[in-house]
Amino acid sequence: YMKNLYKRIRDSTYLKLNSQLSLIPSIDIWHVHGHQMECFAWYASNFISGAGWVNGEIIETLWSTIN
């Protein structure tokens, strides 16, 4: 998603990015294992200073109720 994020924002009529905002890409720890091994060290949220622990897959636990 981050690969073309800045281009999508730049090309958008409606989206603007604050120039003082710094985005740090990460992949949820449960999801990062499905990526290439080098993604783990670069993007696992465990290794990003100041990143919190979140359950980014929570929506999947709600699917049975939603369906």
Buried (B, 14 or more C-beta within 10 A) or exposed (E): EEEEEEEEEEEEEEEEEEEEEEEEEBBBBEBBEEEEEEBBEBBBBEEEEEEEEEEEEEEEEEEEEEE
